[in-house]
Structure formats: C-alpha cells, structure tokens
C-alpha cells in the first residue's frame, strides 16, 4: 500500500528539484522532513509541503501509521516552459526561459 502526492506546474527548474529529491529518497519521513527543513535550497519549500501532503494522504486515506512511513519513490519531470523577453542593447531582445516542474512523491509503510 502506498500514498502519493503530486505538485504540478511548480515554478522551479527540474534539475534543481532533482538534487534535493536525491537527498530524501528511501529515507524515513521524519528524517526527510528534517533534511528538507535544514537544506538551504529553493526546492525544499515546495517539497516539504508535498511530503506533508503525502503523509496526510497515507494517514487519512489508507490508515497507515505516520511514524513508520518512508519516502519510497520520488520523481520530477519538466512542465511547460514560460517564455519571457528581456530587453537588450540596440533594440534587441533576449529570451528568458522560465522552467516549471511536475513533482511526484510516494510514501510507503515500513514492514
């Protein structure tokens, strides 16, 4: 039995999220929460919220014990890119690509 939480269209590049996901994969949820709380990365804030959501889903929807949960799987894929224009010298314009992410986090109960 596993509980999943998804966050879509998060305004952060997937490669920045991937770095933090590698830190919490296969860790107990309380340890993963501590890692997210004290890691100085921009991706930690939405991931902490997502982990809380996955834990709440496990507890409320599947009657799992929240003290025995661990992060069984987590992945990130690229969402649509927001294209913005930056004015440059002599009337030129440079494109700025603002990337988005779709993050999936799954928790399971340890045996």
N, CA, C and O atoms as CSV, one atom per row, in Angstrom:
chain,resi,resn,atom,element,x,y,z
A,1,UNK,N,N,0.841,-1.178,0.000
A,1,UNK,CA,C,0.000,0.000,0.000
A,1,UNK,C,C,0.892,1.248,0.000
A,1,UNK,O,O,1.852,1.335,0.765
A,2,UNK,N,N,0.568,2.187,-0.846
A,2,UNK,CA,C,1.370,3.412,-0.912
A,2,UNK,C,C,0.460,4.611,-1.135
A,2,UNK,O,O,-0.621,4.499,-1.712
A,3,UNK,N,N,0.928,5.759,-0.662
A,3,UNK,CA,C,0.182,7.004,-0.819
A,3,UNK,C,C,1.033,7.974,-1.637
A,3,UNK,O,O,2.244,8.074,-1.444
A,4,UNK,N,N,0.379,8.681,-2.547
A,4,UNK,CA,C,1.082,9.565,-3.474
A,4,UNK,C,C,0.566,10.985,-3.345
A,4,UNK,O,O,-0.604,11.214,-3.041
A,5,UNK,N,N,1.468,11.944,-3.583
A,5,UNK,CA,C,1.085,13.359,-3.685
A,5,UNK,C,C,1.805,13.935,-4.890
A,5,UNK,O,O,2.962,13.608,-5.152
A,6,UNK,N,N,1.101,14.807,-5.629
A,6,UNK,CA,C,1.689,15.423,-6.819
A,6,UNK,C,C,1.598,16.936,-6.726
A,6,UNK,O,O,0.613,17.487,-6.235
A,7,UNK,N,N,2.640,17.596,-7.204
A,7,UNK,CA,C,2.626,19.054,-7.341
A,7,UNK,C,C,2.952,19.347,-8.800
A,7,UNK,O,O,4.008,18.956,-9.297
A,8,UNK,N,N,2.048,20.033,-9.479
A,8,UNK,CA,C,2.257,20.319,-10.898
A,8,UNK,C,C,2.480,21.804,-11.099
A,8,UNK,O,O,2.026,22.632,-10.310
A,9,UNK,N,N,3.182,22.122,-12.162
A,9,UNK,CA,C,3.473,23.499,-12.569
A,9,UNK,C,C,4.191,24.298,-11.478
A,9,UNK,O,O,3.916,25.483,-11.287
A,10,UNK,N,N,5.112,23.643,-10.764
A,10,UNK,CA,C,5.894,24.341,-9.748
A,10,UNK,C,C,6.955,25.169,-10.462
A,10,UNK,O,O,7.685,24.653,-11.308
A,11,UNK,N,N,7.042,26.458,-10.120
A,11,UNK,CA,C,7.909,27.381,-10.850
A,11,UNK,C,C,9.376,27.278,-10.396
A,11,UNK,O,O,9.933,28.226,-9.842
A,12,UNK,N,N,9.985,26.113,-10.643
A,12,UNK,CA,C,11.399,25.895,-10.357
A,12,UNK,C,C,11.908,24.864,-11.353
A,12,UNK,O,O,11.175,23.951,-11.735
A,13,UNK,N,N,13.147,25.003,-11.771
A,13,UNK,CA,C,13.700,24.100,-12.783
A,13,UNK,C,C,13.819,22.675,-12.237
A,13,UNK,O,O,14.192,22.484,-11.079
A,14,UNK,N,N,13.502,21.668,-13.072
A,14,UNK,CA,C,13.543,20.274,-12.607
A,14,UNK,C,C,14.917,19.821,-12.108
A,14,UNK,O,O,14.994,19.007,-11.187
A,15,UNK,N,N,15.988,20.325,-12.689
A,15,UNK,CA,C,17.312,19.867,-12.249
A,15,UNK,C,C,17.647,20.360,-10.847
A,15,UNK,O,O,18.437,19.734,-10.139
A,16,UNK,N,N,17.041,21.494,-10.437
A,16,UNK,CA,C,17.241,21.986,-9.073
A,16,UNK,C,C,16.452,21.145,-8.074
A,16,UNK,O,O,16.893,20.931,-6.945
A,17,UNK,N,N,15.277,20.670,-8.502
A,17,UNK,CA,C,14.454,19.817,-7.641
A,17,UNK,C,C,15.107,18.446,-7.498
A,17,UNK,O,O,15.090,17.860,-6.416
A,18,UNK,N,N,15.682,17.935,-8.582
A,18,UNK,CA,C,16.280,16.596,-8.597
A,18,UNK,C,C,17.381,16.457,-7.553
A,18,UNK,O,O,17.515,15.402,-6.932
A,19,UNK,N,N,18.169,17.508,-7.354
A,19,UNK,CA,C,19.260,17.493,-6.376
A,19,UNK,C,C,18.714,17.210,-4.976
A,19,UNK,O,O,19.284,16.416,-4.228
A,20,UNK,N,N,17.615,17.861,-4.633
A,20,UNK,CA,C,17.032,17.698,-3.299
A,20,UNK,C,C,16.304,16.355,-3.183
A,20,UNK,O,O,16.335,15.726,-2.125
A,21,UNK,N,N,15.651,15.912,-4.261
A,21,UNK,CA,C,14.962,14.616,-4.224
A,21,UNK,C,C,15.937,13.475,-3.957
A,21,UNK,O,O,15.597,12.514,-3.268
A,22,UNK,N,N,17.159,13.580,-4.507
A,22,UNK,CA,C,18.168,12.548,-4.280
A,22,UNK,C,C,18.562,12.462,-2.802
A,22,UNK,O,O,18.982,11.404,-2.333
A,23,UNK,N,N,18.425,13.582,-2.063
A,23,UNK,CA,C,18.772,13.590,-0.643
A,23,UNK,C,C,17.745,12.838,0.207
A,23,UNK,O,O,18.104,12.229,1.215
A,24,UNK,N,N,16.453,12.876,-0.201
A,24,UNK,CA,C,15.407,12.307,0.652
A,24,UNK,C,C,14.890,10.946,0.193
A,24,UNK,O,O,14.088,10.335,0.900
A,25,UNK,N,N,15.322,10.456,-0.961
A,25,UNK,CA,C,14.829,9.172,-1.468
A,25,UNK,C,C,15.204,8.041,-0.512
A,25,UNK,O,O,16.340,7.963,-0.044
A,26,UNK,N,N,14.224,7.152,-0.221
A,26,UNK,CA,C,14.370,5.978,0.668
A,26,UNK,C,C,14.694,6.326,2.119
A,26,UNK,O,O,15.229,5.488,2.845
A,27,UNK,N,N,14.379,7.547,2.553
A,27,UNK,CA,C,14.595,7.946,3.937
A,27,UNK,C,C,13.255,7.889,4.690
A,27,UNK,O,O,12.200,8.055,4.077
A,28,UNK,N,N,13.287,7.656,6.007
A,28,UNK,CA,C,12.051,7.768,6.793
A,28,UNK,C,C,11.499,9.193,6.697
A,28,UNK,O,O,12.260,10.149,6.545
A,29,UNK,N,N,10.190,9.328,6.785
A,29,UNK,CA,C,9.561,10.625,6.552
A,29,UNK,C,C,9.999,11.701,7.534
A,29,UNK,O,O,10.164,12.859,7.153
A,30,UNK,N,N,10.191,11.320,8.820
A,30,UNK,CA,C,10.616,12.333,9.785
A,30,UNK,C,C,12.038,12.812,9.494
A,30,UNK,O,O,12.346,13.990,9.672
A,31,UNK,N,N,12.901,11.900,9.048
A,31,UNK,CA,C,14.270,12.272,8.672
A,31,UNK,C,C,14.268,13.120,7.400
A,31,UNK,O,O,15.010,14.097,7.297
A,32,UNK,N,N,13.427,12.742,6.431
A,32,UNK,CA,C,13.310,13.505,5.184
A,32,UNK,C,C,12.807,14.918,5.460
A,32,UNK,O,O,13.267,15.874,4.834
A,33,UNK,N,N,11.862,15.056,6.397
A,33,UNK,CA,C,11.334,16.361,6.774
A,33,UNK,C,C,12.430,17.233,7.385
A,33,UNK,O,O,12.513,18.429,7.103
A,34,UNK,N,N,13.270,16.624,8.225
A,34,UNK,CA,C,14.384,17.358,8.838
A,34,UNK,C,C,15.397,17.799,7.784
A,34,UNK,O,O,15.921,18.911,7.850
A,35,UNK,N,N,15.672,16.932,6.815
A,35,UNK,CA,C,16.604,17.272,5.730
A,35,UNK,C,C,16.071,18.463,4.936
A,35,UNK,O,O,16.806,19.403,4.634
A,36,UNK,N,N,14.776,18.408,4.601
A,36,UNK,CA,C,14.172,19.498,3.831
A,36,UNK,C,C,14.148,20.804,4.620
A,36,UNK,O,O,14.314,21.883,4.052
A,37,UNK,N,N,13.941,20.699,5.922
A,37,UNK,CA,C,13.850,21.900,6.759
A,37,UNK,C,C,15.188,22.632,6.847
A,37,UNK,O,O,15.216,23.862,6.897
A,38,UNK,N,N,16.300,21.885,6.867
A,38,UNK,CA,C,17.603,22.496,7.103
A,38,UNK,C,C,18.526,22.508,5.886
A,38,UNK,O,O,19.714,22.799,6.025
A,39,UNK,N,N,18.010,22.200,4.709
A,39,UNK,CA,C,18.811,22.302,3.493
A,39,UNK,C,C,18.523,23.642,2.829
A,39,UNK,O,O,17.364,23.947,2.548
A,40,UNK,N,N,19.556,24.454,2.571
A,40,UNK,CA,C,19.319,25.796,2.005
A,40,UNK,C,C,19.158,25.784,0.484
A,40,UNK,O,O,19.988,26.338,-0.237
A,41,UNK,N,N,18.093,25.153,0.004
A,41,UNK,CA,C,17.801,25.115,-1.430
A,41,UNK,C,C,16.385,25.630,-1.651
A,41,UNK,O,O,15.516,25.459,-0.797
A,42,UNK,N,N,16.158,26.260,-2.796
A,42,UNK,CA,C,14.844,26.814,-3.107
A,42,UNK,C,C,13.794,25.717,-3.271
A,42,UNK,O,O,12.615,25.942,-2.998
A,43,UNK,N,N,14.209,24.544,-3.710
A,43,UNK,CA,C,13.270,23.448,-3.958
A,43,UNK,C,C,12.736,22.835,-2.672
A,43,UNK,O,O,11.745,22.105,-2.712
A,44,UNK,N,N,13.363,23.112,-1.532
A,44,UNK,CA,C,12.959,22.478,-0.273
A,44,UNK,C,C,11.573,22.909,0.183
A,44,UNK,O,O,10.841,22.106,0.761
A,45,UNK,N,N,11.202,24.153,-0.063
A,45,UNK,CA,C,9.911,24.648,0.406
A,45,UNK,C,C,8.730,23.908,-0.229
A,45,UNK,O,O,7.883,23.398,0.505
A,46,UNK,N,N,8.635,23.827,-1.581
A,46,UNK,CA,C,7.522,23.062,-2.153
A,46,UNK,C,C,7.605,21.560,-1.856
A,46,UNK,O,O,6.571,20.899,-1.759
A,47,UNK,N,N,8.817,21.012,-1.712
A,47,UNK,CA,C,8.960,19.584,-1.414
A,47,UNK,C,C,8.516,19.254,0.010
A,47,UNK,O,O,7.948,18.190,0.257
A,48,UNK,N,N,8.775,20.165,0.939
A,48,UNK,CA,C,8.333,19.957,2.316
A,48,UNK,C,C,6.802,19.925,2.378
A,48,UNK,O,O,6.210,19.097,3.071
A,49,UNK,N,N,6.183,20.841,1.644
A,49,UNK,CA,C,4.724,20.902,1.570
A,49,UNK,C,C,4.169,19.615,0.944
A,49,UNK,O,O,3.157,19.077,1.395
A,50,UNK,N,N,4.848,19.136,-0.097
A,50,UNK,CA,C,4.418,17.924,-0.794
A,50,UNK,C,C,4.554,16.684,0.094
A,50,UNK,O,O,3.691,15.806,0.084
A,51,UNK,N,N,5.641,16.624,0.857
A,51,UNK,CA,C,5.852,15.491,1.766
A,51,UNK,C,C,4.784,15.462,2.859
A,51,UNK,O,O,4.279,14.397,3.213
A,52,UNK,N,N,4.444,16.637,3.391
A,52,UNK,CA,C,3.374,16.718,4.393
A,52,UNK,C,C,2.052,16.230,3.798
A,52,UNK,O,O,1.283,15.537,4.465
A,53,UNK,N,N,1.795,16.592,2.547
A,53,UNK,CA,C,0.574,16.180,1.864
A,53,UNK,C,C,0.533,14.666,1.672
A,53,UNK,O,O,-0.498,14.034,1.900
A,54,UNK,N,N,1.664,14.082,1.248
A,54,UNK,CA,C,1.731,12.626,1.039
A,54,UNK,C,C,1.534,11.880,2.355
A,54,UNK,O,O,0.873,10.842,2.390
A,55,UNK,N,N,2.108,12.411,3.440
A,55,UNK,CA,C,1.945,11.788,4.757
A,55,UNK,C,C,0.491,11.869,5.218
A,55,UNK,O,O,-0.038,10.911,5.782
A,56,UNK,N,N,-0.150,13.006,4.981
A,56,UNK,CA,C,-1.555,13.173,5.346
A,56,UNK,C,C,-2.443,12.249,4.523
A,56,UNK,O,O,-3.404,11.689,5.050
A,57,UNK,N,N,-2.132,12.081,3.230
A,57,UNK,CA,C,-2.876,11.157,2.374
A,57,UNK,C,C,-2.765,9.727,2.903
A,57,UNK,O,O,-3.754,8.995,2.939
A,58,UNK,N,N,-1.562,9.336,3.310
A,58,UNK,CA,C,-1.328,7.985,3.819
A,58,UNK,C,C,-2.126,7.749,5.099
A,58,UNK,O,O,-2.734,6.695,5.289
A,59,UNK,N,N,-2.107,8.755,5.966
A,59,UNK,CA,C,-2.774,8.619,7.258
A,59,UNK,C,C,-4.295,8.616,7.107
A,59,UNK,O,O,-4.971,7.779,7.704
A,60,UNK,N,N,-4.834,9.534,6.325
A,60,UNK,CA,C,-6.283,9.708,6.238
A,60,UNK,C,C,-6.959,8.761,5.238
A,60,UNK,O,O,-8.060,8.275,5.496
A,61,UNK,N,N,-6.314,8.501,4.113
A,61,UNK,CA,C,-6.953,7.691,3.071
A,61,UNK,C,C,-6.674,6.195,3.210
A,61,UNK,O,O,-7.502,5.373,2.818
A,62,UNK,N,N,-5.506,5.833,3.768
A,62,UNK,CA,C,-5.123,4.423,3.814
A,62,UNK,C,C,-4.888,3.908,5.235
A,62,UNK,O,O,-4.470,2.764,5.410
A,63,UNK,N,N,-5.150,4.735,6.253
A,63,UNK,CA,C,-4.987,4.367,7.668
A,63,UNK,C,C,-3.604,3.806,7.983
A,63,UNK,O,O,-3.479,2.835,8.728
A,64,UNK,N,N,-2.567,4.420,7.415
A,64,UNK,CA,C,-1.193,3.991,7.695
A,64,UNK,C,C,-0.692,4.686,8.960
A,64,UNK,O,O,-1.193,5.739,9.354
A,65,UNK,N,N,0.317,4.062,9.588
A,65,UNK,CA,C,0.939,4.636,10.783
A,65,UNK,C,C,1.974,5.666,10.336
A,65,UNK,O,O,2.938,5.321,9.654
A,66,UNK,N,N,1.777,6.933,10.718
A,66,UNK,CA,C,2.648,8.008,10.224
A,66,UNK,C,C,4.082,7.902,10.739
A,66,UNK,O,O,4.994,8.450,10.120
A,67,UNK,N,N,4.299,7.210,11.855
A,67,UNK,CA,C,5.659,7.079,12.393
A,67,UNK,C,C,6.489,6.048,11.621
A,67,UNK,O,O,7.716,6.044,11.720
A,68,UNK,N,N,5.823,5.169,10.848
A,68,UNK,CA,C,6.548,4.130,10.102
A,68,UNK,C,C,6.635,4.408,8.610
A,68,UNK,O,O,7.022,3.523,7.846
A,69,UNK,N,N,6.286,5.618,8.172
A,69,UNK,CA,C,6.319,5.942,6.748
A,69,UNK,C,C,7.732,6.282,6.283
A,69,UNK,O,O,8.531,6.840,7.035
A,70,UNK,N,N,8.023,5.935,5.030
A,70,UNK,CA,C,9.280,6.352,4.405
A,70,UNK,C,C,9.013,6.750,2.959
A,70,UNK,O,O,8.014,6.350,2.361
A,71,UNK,N,N,9.934,7.554,2.407
A,71,UNK,CA,C,9.791,8.032,1.029
A,71,UNK,C,C,10.240,6.899,0.106
A,71,UNK,O,O,11.436,6.640,-0.029
A,72,UNK,N,N,9.279,6.226,-0.528
A,72,UNK,CA,C,9.616,5.059,-1.344
A,72,UNK,C,C,10.024,5.446,-2.757
A,72,UNK,O,O,10.908,4.823,-3.344
A,73,UNK,N,N,9.382,6.475,-3.306
A,73,UNK,CA,C,9.712,6.908,-4.671
A,73,UNK,C,C,9.449,8.391,-4.790
A,73,UNK,O,O,8.496,8.917,-4.215
A,74,UNK,N,N,10.307,9.064,-5.546
A,74,UNK,CA,C,10.077,10.480,-5.830
A,74,UNK,C,C,10.706,10.793,-7.183
A,74,UNK,O,O,11.811,10.345,-7.494
A,75,UNK,N,N,9.980,11.568,-7.977
A,75,UNK,CA,C,10.484,11.889,-9.308
A,75,UNK,C,C,10.043,13.287,-9.695
A,75,UNK,O,O,9.109,13.853,-9.126
A,76,UNK,N,N,10.741,13.824,-10.679
A,76,UNK,CA,C,10.384,15.145,-11.203
A,76,UNK,C,C,10.481,15.084,-12.718
A,76,UNK,O,O,11.396,14.472,-13.268
A,77,UNK,N,N,9.526,15.727,-13.388
A,77,UNK,CA,C,9.581,15.841,-14.839
A,77,UNK,C,C,9.333,17.297,-15.208
A,77,UNK,O,O,8.768,18.064,-14.429
A,78,UNK,N,N,9.759,17.656,-16.392
A,78,UNK,CA,C,9.642,19.049,-16.805
A,78,UNK,C,C,8.227,19.366,-17.264
A,78,UNK,O,O,7.616,18.615,-18.024
A,79,UNK,N,N,7.720,20.501,-16.782
A,79,UNK,CA,C,6.426,21.006,-17.213
A,79,UNK,C,C,6.630,21.977,-18.367
A,79,UNK,O,O,7.719,22.045,-18.937
A,80,UNK,N,N,5.587,22.730,-18.716
A,80,UNK,CA,C,5.726,23.698,-19.799
A,80,UNK,C,C,6.675,24.829,-19.417
A,80,UNK,O,O,6.731,25.235,-18.256
A,81,UNK,N,N,7.415,25.334,-20.395
A,81,UNK,CA,C,8.349,26.427,-20.168
A,81,UNK,C,C,7.659,27.757,-20.450
A,81,UNK,O,O,7.035,27.933,-21.496
A,82,UNK,N,N,7.775,28.685,-19.515
A,82,UNK,CA,C,7.234,30.027,-19.713
A,82,UNK,C,C,8.287,30.859,-20.430
A,82,UNK,O,O,9.411,30.991,-19.945
A,83,UNK,N,N,7.934,31.420,-21.579
A,83,UNK,CA,C,8.903,32.173,-22.368
A,83,UNK,C,C,8.712,33.654,-22.101
A,83,UNK,O,O,7.623,34.197,-22.287
A,84,UNK,N,N,9.788,34.304,-21.659
A,84,UNK,CA,C,9.755,35.722,-21.345
A,84,UNK,C,C,10.819,36.434,-22.160
A,84,UNK,O,O,11.776,35.807,-22.615
A,85,UNK,N,N,10.658,37.754,-22.350
A,85,UNK,CA,C,11.607,38.516,-23.165
A,85,UNK,C,C,12.299,39.563,-22.313
A,85,UNK,O,O,11.662,40.284,-21.546
A,86,UNK,N,N,13.625,39.635,-22.463
A,86,UNK,CA,C,14.458,40.587,-21.733
A,86,UNK,C,C,14.989,41.605,-22.738
A,86,UNK,O,O,15.654,41.209,-23.695
A,87,UNK,N,N,14.724,42.896,-22.561
A,87,UNK,CA,C,15.272,43.892,-23.483
A,87,UNK,C,C,16.797,43.971,-23.371
A,87,UNK,O,O,17.354,43.894,-22.275
A,88,UNK,N,N,17.461,44.124,-24.516
A,88,UNK,CA,C,18.921,44.219,-24.540
A,88,UNK,C,C,19.327,45.463,-25.324
A,88,UNK,O,O,18.474,46.220,-25.787
A,89,UNK,N,N,20.619,45.665,-25.468
A,89,UNK,CA,C,21.137,46.868,-26.117
A,89,UNK,C,C,20.755,46.915,-27.589
A,89,UNK,O,O,20.598,45.875,-28.228
A,90,UNK,N,N,20.607,48.122,-28.125
A,90,UNK,CA,C,20.363,48.404,-29.540
A,90,UNK,C,C,19.071,47.753,-30.047
A,90,UNK,O,O,19.012,47.265,-31.175
A,91,UNK,N,N,18.060,47.754,-29.213
A,91,UNK,CA,C,16.739,47.287,-29.637
A,91,UNK,C,C,16.583,45.791,-29.766
A,91,UNK,O,O,15.562,45.319,-30.265
A,92,UNK,N,N,17.565,45.038,-29.331
A,92,UNK,CA,C,17.449,43.587,-29.401
A,92,UNK,C,C,16.663,43.064,-28.205
A,92,UNK,O,O,16.416,43.788,-27.241
A,93,UNK,N,N,16.277,41.798,-28.285
A,93,UNK,CA,C,15.580,41.147,-27.174
A,93,UNK,C,C,16.124,39.744,-27.007
A,93,UNK,O,O,16.280,39.010,-27.983
A,94,UNK,N,N,16.412,39.371,-25.769
A,94,UNK,CA,C,16.856,38.023,-25.456
A,94,UNK,C,C,15.715,37.275,-24.794
A,94,UNK,O,O,14.938,37.851,-24.033
A,95,UNK,N,N,15.620,35.983,-25.090
A,95,UNK,CA,C,14.573,35.176,-24.485
A,95,UNK,C,C,15.056,34.604,-23.152
A,95,UNK,O,O,16.179,34.113,-23.038
A,96,UNK,N,N,14.185,34.678,-22.155
A,96,UNK,CA,C,14.414,34.031,-20.865
A,96,UNK,C,C,13.413,32.888,-20.757
A,96,UNK,O,O,12.207,33.108,-20.866
A,97,UNK,N,N,13.903,31.666,-20.545
A,97,UNK,CA,C,13.028,30.508,-20.376
A,97,UNK,C,C,12.862,30.220,-18.898
A,97,UNK,O,O,13.829,29.898,-18.208
A,98,UNK,N,N,11.633,30.337,-18.411
A,98,UNK,CA,C,11.342,30.037,-17.009
A,98,UNK,C,C,10.724,28.647,-16.966
A,98,UNK,O,O,9.590,28.440,-17.398
A,99,UNK,N,N,11.489,27.702,-16.438
A,99,UNK,CA,C,11.070,26.301,-16.460
A,99,UNK,C,C,10.131,25.982,-15.295
A,99,UNK,O,O,10.194,26.598,-14.231
A,100,UNK,N,N,9.259,24.998,-15.533
A,100,UNK,CA,C,8.366,24.521,-14.479
A,100,UNK,C,C,8.561,23.023,-14.285
A,100,UNK,O,O,9.118,22.342,-15.146
A,101,UNK,N,N,8.097,22.518,-13.144
A,101,UNK,CA,C,8.287,21.112,-12.791
A,101,UNK,C,C,6.975,20.464,-12.379
A,101,UNK,O,O,6.082,21.112,-11.832
A,102,UNK,N,N,6.884,19.169,-12.655
A,102,UNK,CA,C,5.824,18.333,-12.113
A,102,UNK,C,C,6.518,17.340,-11.176
A,102,UNK,O,O,7.333,16.531,-11.620
A,103,UNK,N,N,6.193,17.404,-9.880
A,103,UNK,CA,C,6.870,16.578,-8.878
A,103,UNK,C,C,5.894,15.535,-8.341
A,103,UNK,O,O,4.749,15.857,-8.022
A,104,UNK,N,N,6.347,14.288,-8.241
A,104,UNK,CA,C,5.558,13.194,-7.672
A,104,UNK,C,C,6.324,12.580,-6.523
A,104,UNK,O,O,7.509,12.273,-6.654
A,105,UNK,N,N,5.646,12.398,-5.383
A,105,UNK,CA,C,6.291,11.841,-4.193
A,105,UNK,C,C,5.402,10.724,-3.623
A,105,UNK,O,O,4.208,10.927,-3.406
A,106,UNK,N,N,5.984,9.568,-3.388
A,106,UNK,CA,C,5.232,8.410,-2.889
A,106,UNK,C,C,5.816,7.953,-1.554
A,106,UNK,O,O,7.032,7.841,-1.397
A,107,UNK,N,N,4.927,7.691,-0.597
A,107,UNK,CA,C,5.368,7.164,0.698
A,107,UNK,C,C,4.752,5.785,0.920
A,107,UNK,O,O,3.634,5.506,0.486
A,108,UNK,N,N,5.515,4.924,1.611
A,108,UNK,CA,C,5.058,3.581,1.959
A,108,UNK,C,C,5.269,3.364,3.454
A,108,UNK,O,O,6.017,4.091,4.108
A,109,UNK,N,N,4.594,2.351,3.970
A,109,UNK,CA,C,4.761,1.991,5.380
A,109,UNK,C,C,5.816,0.898,5.486
A,109,UNK,O,O,5.744,-0.112,4.785
A,110,UNK,N,N,6.788,1.100,6.360
A,110,UNK,CA,C,7.862,0.107,6.538
A,110,UNK,C,C,7.304,-1.118,7.252
A,110,UNK,O,O,6.452,-1.002,8.133
A,111,UNK,N,N,7.798,-2.304,6.858
A,111,UNK,CA,C,7.340,-3.537,7.494
A,111,UNK,C,C,8.037,-3.746,8.812
A,111,UNK,O,O,7.780,-4.737,9.496
